[in-house]
Each structure stands twice: as structure tokens, then as C-alpha cells.
Amino acid sequence: MPTHAARVQKRLCESIGVTLAEVVAFGDSDNDLEMLEVAGTSICMAQGTTAAKRASTRVSQWTNHEHGVAREVELLCDALESLAS
């Protein structure tokens, strides 16, 4: 059975008409594995478990305590902005 986060992720995608391939997920522990595996892009925080790191598209250089998710979102936005110009 999917984890709670993965179920919510799938339901939300269905309700707003977005594919899982378009989703960016962030996680750091074993309870995030399925969510990280099904997202199109998945980023594990630096302090994440080995399994979470393996399940992710990439591993952040920052931890949660270093505002890793916010920094990664800024990088993603910068990349999108570069593509648009």
C-alpha cells in the first residue's frame, strides 16, 4: 500500500490535472521513499537516509536546518527562468 504522502501526491495530481512526471518532491527519510520514487524530480536533503538518497533524482548539498528545500526551490526557479529567456 502506498505511503500517506504518496497517496496524497497521486490524488492531488489527479485533481489538478498534473502528471507525476511534472512533480518535484522533497524528502529525507525512509517514509518518503515511494513519494520520491514516483515524482518526476525528487530531491533528498543532505542529511537524508541512504535509501532516500538512492530513491531520489538528486541529493541536495544542504540540510533541512540549512533551509535546503527553500534553496533548492530557488535553484529550480532560476533554471526555469533561464529556460524562458
FIDO-38976 format. One record per residue (C-alpha): residue in one letter; residue number from 1; x negated, y, z negated. Coordinates in pm, 1 decimal. Each point is the difference from the previous one (the first is absolute). Layout:
# FIDO-38976
@resn = a resi = NUM c1 = X c2 = Y c3 = Z
...
***
This chain:
# FIDO-38976
@resn = m resi = 1 c1 = 0.0 c2 = 0.0 c3 = 0.0
@resn = p resi = 2 c1 = -133.9 c2 = 346.3 c3 = 85.1
@resn = t resi = 3 c1 = -116.2 c2 = 222.5 c3 = -280.6
@resn = h resi = 4 c1 = 224.0 c2 = 285.5 c3 = -106.6
@resn = a resi = 5 c1 = -216.0 c2 = 260.3 c3 = 177.0
@resn = a resi = 6 c1 = -4.3 c2 = -198.1 c3 = 323.8
@resn = r resi = 7 c1 = 379.1 c2 = -46.5 c3 = -9.0
@resn = v resi = 8 c1 = 52.1 c2 = 371.3 c3 = -55.4
@resn = q resi = 9 c1 = -249.4 c2 = 79.7 c3 = 275.7
@resn = k resi = 10 c1 = 186.2 c2 = -222.0 c3 = 248.1
@resn = r resi = 11 c1 = 343.6 c2 = 132.6 c3 = -97.3
@resn = l resi = 12 c1 = -111.5 c2 = 359.4 c3 = 23.6
@resn = c resi = 13 c1 = -145.1 c2 = -59.2 c3 = 346.1
@resn = e resi = 14 c1 = 324.3 c2 = -159.1 c3 = 115.3
@resn = s resi = 15 c1 = 210.0 c2 = 283.3 c3 = -138.3
@resn = i resi = 16 c1 = -201.6 c2 = 280.5 c3 = 162.3
@resn = g resi = 17 c1 = -81.8 c2 = -178.5 c3 = 323.6
@resn = v resi = 18 c1 = -374.6 c2 = -30.8 c3 = -47.7
@resn = t resi = 19 c1 = -200.8 c2 = -313.5 c3 = 69.2
@resn = l resi = 20 c1 = -235.6 c2 = -146.1 c3 = -256.6
@resn = a resi = 21 c1 = -279.6 c2 = 66.0 c3 = 249.8
@resn = e resi = 22 c1 = 61.2 c2 = 373.0 c3 = -55.4
@resn = v resi = 23 c1 = -31.8 c2 = -23.6 c3 = -379.3
@resn = v resi = 24 c1 = -301.2 c2 = 99.5 c3 = -208.1
@resn = a resi = 25 c1 = -16.5 c2 = -180.3 c3 = -335.5
@resn = f resi = 26 c1 = -229.3 c2 = 63.0 c3 = -294.1
@resn = g resi = 27 c1 = -80.5 c2 = -254.9 c3 = -269.2
@resn = d resi = 28 c1 = -263.0 c2 = -131.6 c3 = -236.0
@resn = s resi = 29 c1 = 114.0 c2 = -323.0 c3 = -158.5
@resn = d resi = 30 c1 = 117.6 c2 = -350.0 c3 = 73.6
@resn = n resi = 31 c1 = 365.4 c2 = 97.1 c3 = -38.9
@resn = d resi = 32 c1 = -48.0 c2 = 228.0 c3 = 305.2
@resn = l resi = 33 c1 = -128.4 c2 = -273.7 c3 = 232.4
@resn = e resi = 34 c1 = 311.0 c2 = -61.1 c3 = 209.2
@resn = m resi = 35 c1 = 70.1 c2 = 370.6 c3 = 34.7
@resn = l resi = 36 c1 = -358.5 c2 = 57.8 c3 = 116.0
@resn = e resi = 37 c1 = 14.9 c2 = -292.9 c3 = 241.5
@resn = v resi = 38 c1 = 321.7 c2 = 101.2 c3 = 178.6
@resn = a resi = 39 c1 = -74.1 c2 = 371.6 c3 = 38.4
@resn = g resi = 40 c1 = -150.5 c2 = 117.8 c3 = 325.9
@resn = t resi = 41 c1 = -269.5 c2 = 182.9 c3 = -193.5
@resn = s resi = 42 c1 = -88.1 c2 = -91.7 c3 = -355.9
@resn = i resi = 43 c1 = -252.0 c2 = 168.8 c3 = -223.2
@resn = c resi = 44 c1 = -129.9 c2 = -149.2 c3 = -322.3
@resn = m resi = 45 c1 = -139.7 c2 = 231.1 c3 = -263.1
@resn = a resi = 46 c1 = -367.9 c2 = -40.8 c3 = -90.5
@resn = q resi = 47 c1 = 77.3 c2 = -165.0 c3 = -335.2
@resn = g resi = 48 c1 = 230.7 c2 = -255.3 c3 = 164.4
@resn = t resi = 49 c1 = -21.3 c2 = -371.5 c3 = -48.6
@resn = t resi = 50 c1 = -195.9 c2 = -210.1 c3 = 245.9
@resn = a resi = 51 c1 = 323.1 c2 = -149.4 c3 = 136.5
@resn = a resi = 52 c1 = 157.1 c2 = 343.6 c3 = 50.1
@resn = k resi = 53 c1 = -311.6 c2 = 119.1 c3 = 180.6
@resn = r resi = 54 c1 = 9.7 c2 = -304.4 c3 = 229.9
@resn = a resi = 55 c1 = 371.2 c2 = 53.9 c3 = 74.2
@resn = s resi = 56 c1 = -52.7 c2 = 363.5 c3 = 98.8
@resn = t resi = 57 c1 = -87.0 c2 = 160.2 c3 = 329.0
@resn = r resi = 58 c1 = -264.7 c2 = 197.4 c3 = -184.1
@resn = v resi = 59 c1 = -130.5 c2 = 82.7 c3 = -345.5
@resn = s resi = 60 c1 = -10.1 c2 = 356.6 c3 = -125.2
@resn = q resi = 61 c1 = -319.2 c2 = 146.7 c3 = -136.5
@resn = w resi = 62 c1 = 207.1 c2 = 153.9 c3 = -281.4
@resn = t resi = 63 c1 = 177.6 c2 = -144.5 c3 = -303.3
@resn = n resi = 64 c1 = 343.6 c2 = 91.1 c3 = -132.1
@resn = h resi = 65 c1 = -169.6 c2 = 216.6 c3 = -262.2
@resn = e resi = 66 c1 = -173.8 c2 = 190.9 c3 = 278.6
@resn = h resi = 67 c1 = 334.6 c2 = 72.0 c3 = 169.7
@resn = g resi = 68 c1 = -76.0 c2 = -259.0 c3 = 265.6
@resn = v resi = 69 c1 = 350.1 c2 = -17.5 c3 = 146.9
@resn = a resi = 70 c1 = 20.4 c2 = 377.6 c3 = 41.7
@resn = r resi = 71 c1 = -343.5 c2 = 10.9 c3 = 160.1
@resn = e resi = 72 c1 = 86.7 c2 = -282.6 c3 = 236.7
@resn = v resi = 73 c1 = 326.1 c2 = 170.6 c3 = 98.8
@resn = e resi = 74 c1 = -198.7 c2 = 315.6 c3 = 76.7
@resn = l resi = 75 c1 = -234.4 c2 = -204.3 c3 = 222.5
@resn = l resi = 76 c1 = 295.1 c2 = -156.5 c3 = 180.7
@resn = c resi = 77 c1 = 159.0 c2 = 341.7 c3 = 55.1
@resn = d resi = 78 c1 = -329.7 c2 = 140.4 c3 = 129.9
@resn = a resi = 79 c1 = -28.5 c2 = -292.7 c3 = 243.0
@resn = l resi = 80 c1 = 354.0 c2 = 54.8 c3 = 126.3
@resn = e resi = 81 c1 = -63.7 c2 = 369.3 c3 = 39.6
@resn = s resi = 82 c1 = -313.4 c2 = -74.2 c3 = 202.7
@resn = l resi = 83 c1 = 197.1 c2 = -230.9 c3 = 228.5
@resn = a resi = 84 c1 = 263.9 c2 = 268.0 c3 = 55.2
@resn = s resi = 85 c1 = -249.8 c2 = 267.5 c3 = 105.9
***
